[in-house]
């Protein structure tokens, strides 16, 4: 059986207020706030911060 996967969605609240919603099947959604732009959100999604967050939540080794 395949492992469930965390999915991420970038959300814009205002011009300088972005966040990422993380959804994991069987758990509450979590928000990563404090992002200042689309570029910052993209950098989070494609960089080391995403892996660090997954590790801190116990979803990655």
Phi, psi and omega per residue, in radians:
X1 nan 2.367 -3.116
X2 -1.287 2.581 3.095
X3 -1.284 2.508 3.068
X4 -1.173 2.649 -3.013
X5 -2.100 2.451 3.047
X6 -1.343 2.291 3.075
X7 -1.950 2.550 -3.084
X8 -2.112 2.502 3.127
X9 -2.391 2.213 3.110
X10 -1.462 2.289 -3.107
X11 -2.190 2.318 3.105
X12 -1.829 2.080 3.081
X13 -1.635 -0.587 3.117
X14 -2.751 3.079 -3.110
X15 -0.938 -0.690 -3.082
X16 -2.048 0.439 -3.129
X17 -2.363 1.724 -3.118
X18 -2.077 2.705 3.055
X19 -2.595 2.909 3.103
X20 -2.114 2.288 3.080
X21 -1.747 2.200 3.121
X22 -1.885 2.193 3.131
X23 -2.043 2.273 3.078
X24 -2.217 2.211 -3.107
X25 -0.950 2.278 3.112
X26 1.487 0.094 3.138
X27 -2.361 2.810 3.079
X28 -1.172 2.625 3.053
X29 -1.170 2.572 3.095
X30 -2.161 2.587 3.140
X31 -2.020 2.384 3.014
X32 -1.856 1.891 -3.049
X33 -1.835 3.078 3.069
X34 1.609 0.215 3.101
X35 -1.543 2.466 -2.978
X36 -1.803 -0.202 -3.105
X37 -2.804 2.945 3.058
X38 -1.067 -0.690 3.123
X39 -1.106 -0.697 3.102
X40 -1.124 -0.746 3.106
X41 -1.116 -0.748 3.100
X42 -1.112 -0.696 3.104
X43 -1.092 -0.720 3.110
X44 -1.086 -0.805 -3.093
X45 -1.127 -0.603 -3.036
X46 -1.805 0.086 -3.043
X47 -2.079 -2.880 -3.081
X48 -1.234 -0.407 -3.116
X49 -1.115 -0.611 3.111
X50 -1.126 -0.817 3.139
X51 -1.111 -0.741 3.118
X52 -1.079 -0.705 3.126
X53 -1.148 -0.799 3.129
X54 -1.026 -0.738 3.096
X55 -1.104 -0.749 -3.103
X56 -1.146 -0.437 3.126
X57 -1.611 -0.080 3.135
X58 1.478 0.278 -3.123
X59 -1.691 -0.088 3.135
X60 -2.532 2.758 3.112
X61 -1.614 nan nan
